[in-house]
Amino acid sequence: MYHIGFGVNDLGVSPPTMALLSGDPERARLIAQTYLQDVRLLSENRGLNSYMGYLPNGRPILSATSGIGFE
């Protein structure tokens, strides 16, 4: 999808069914790097940063920015 910079094919064979959304792009990165395992960057497109990683139980999850938040 052009506005988020990745599509369903980028999510693999077992795509995540849950996402953590934050307003700040840096917070999305911090959440992904701090709490998720095997993190990979999906997109840094138009300020909408998205990361995919795994919870300790192996469940895939996205950490992404919504672009809406407080400064």
N, C-alpha and C positions, 0 to 999 in steps of 0.2 A: 504494500500500500504506500503510495507515494508520500503521504503526509507524515507517516511514522518511520518510513525508511526500511521496512521489512515486511514480509508476507508470511502466510501460513506455511509455506515450504521451508522457511528458515527455522521453524520450531521443531522439526524432527518428527519421528514416527509416534512419539508419545508427547503431544503438545501440552503445555501447562493449562490447567483449568482455573488457575487462581493468579491474581496479580496484585502487587503492592504498588499503589500509586501515590506519588508525592508531587508537590508543586515545583520543587526545586530540583533541577537536573543533577546537581551535586549530591543531593540527599539520596536520589535513586542509586547513584554509584556507591555511596557510602553504605547503604543498606545491603546492596548486592555483595560488596566485598567483605562486609563484616559478618553477615548472617547466612550467606549462601555458599554452597560448595560448587566447584567446577564452573565458575561464572564465565560467561562469554558475552561480549558486547554484540548486541543485535544491530543497534543503530545509534548514531549521534546525528540525527537529521532535524534541522530547523529548531534546535533547542529541545527536541523531544527525545531524550536519551532512554534507551531500553536495554536491559540486561536480562539474560536468562541464566538461571542457576538451579541448584537442587537443595531442598531441605535435608537435614540429617537423615530423615527416613527415606530419602531417594525420590521424593515427589518433586516434579519440575514446577518452577514458579518464575514469574516475571517480576522484575523491579523496574518500574518505568516512571517517567515524569508525565504529568498531565499538562504541564505548562501553565497551570492555574495555581497560584499560591501567594503567600505573603513575602514581601521583601524585608 
